[in-house]
Amino acid sequence: MPIQWLIRSQSIITLAAGMIYPYYLLFLKNLGNSYSKYGLAFAVFTVSSALMSQWLAPRIDRQGVQMLIWSSIGMMVAMLAFPWVTSYFWVILLQLLMGSCSAMQKMSERLLLADQTEQGKRGSAFGSYQFWTSISSGFAVIVGGYLIDWLTIDALFYLSALLYGVSAWMIWRVSTQNN
């Protein structure tokens, strides 16, 4: 996958995540009714991400692009499911899915960045990657704030799901053209 397409796809993912993340935290807090439940939900996310990274490690070299696609699809499914969640049990299951997808996304993006750059000449590509994904994140929080004033949190989840789906399609499309 060419570096410019990796940057574009990951900027879309960052946009999707950044747009919903602050409001998703409020959603979790309201559903859990306590900080301890919120803490447990977030811990499930981080621990599942850590465990998944150990499982992925021996597979990542052969399946980096596929993992990047599946991470976006998994996050899209989670975003579509959140508005329908009515119990804390489902929050925990979605946190497990999201943590796993986060590990796939982070590991595969790093692998693909390394694959598309040459040792000793990575700084420019990494800087461009960091710039565009950071800009996307900042823009996303602003857009999310304005949208939530006019829409509902459910609409933000659905819009985020759409962006994750666009990213998955984009990665798939570029990867099939390059093979």
Secondary structure, DSSP 8 states (H G I E B T S, - for coil): --HHHHHHHHHHHHHHHHHHHHHHHHHHHHHH-SHHHHHHHHHHHHHHHHHHHHHHTTTHHHHHHHHHHHHHHHHHHHHHHGGG--SHHHHHHHHHHHHHHHHHHHHHHHHHHHHTS-TT--HHHHHHHHHHHHHHHHHHHHHHHHHHHHS-HHHHHHHHHHHHHHHHHHHHHHHHH--
